[in-house]
Amino acid sequence: MDAFTAGLLQRIKATESDLTRARETGDDFLVEVEQGELDDLHRLAAEHGVEVAATHA
């Protein structure tokens, strides 16, 4: 796995964790921010042919 792929997958994992935490604390604004970031990361992954495992987000 190259550095780009590893970094992207790590960012996705971190963002998923942040999104879960935002949902658990009821921070609706942060949920929107993290979901937007996660959507962007998934789009970037798709554009570069990086497969991402199914998420819970």
N, C-alpha and C positions, 0 to 999 in steps of 0.2 A: 504494500500500500504506500502510495506516495504521500508526501507531506501535506499537499493540498487536501487530499481525500481524508487523511487522518484528522487534520485541523477542522475541516468542515463537519465531520461526524462528531468530533468533540464539542463543537459549538452547538450542534443540534441537541446533543445529550444535555448540555448545560442549560440550554434554553428550555427544554422540556422540563427539567427540574425546577427552573425558576417559574415556569408557567404553573406547574402543580402547586408550588408554594404560594403563588399569588391567588390561585383558586381556593386553597385551604384557608387563607387568611381573609378571603372575601374582598380583596382589593380589585375591584372591577376595572379600574383604569390600568393597573399593571397587567391584568389578564389580557386586555386589549393590546397593550404594547408588546408583551411577550408572544402572543398569538401572531401578531403581525411579523415579528422577527422570525418566528418559526416558519411561517408561510414563505417568507423571503428565502430562508435557508433551504427549504425543501425545493423551491423553484430553482435556486442556484445549483443544488445537487442534480436535479433533473436535467438542467441545461448542460451539465458536464458529465452526464452518464454515471453519476454516483448513486448506487442503490442504497436506500435507507430502509431499515427494518420498519415494520408497522409501529406506529406510535400510539400512545394513550391520550394524545392531545386532542 
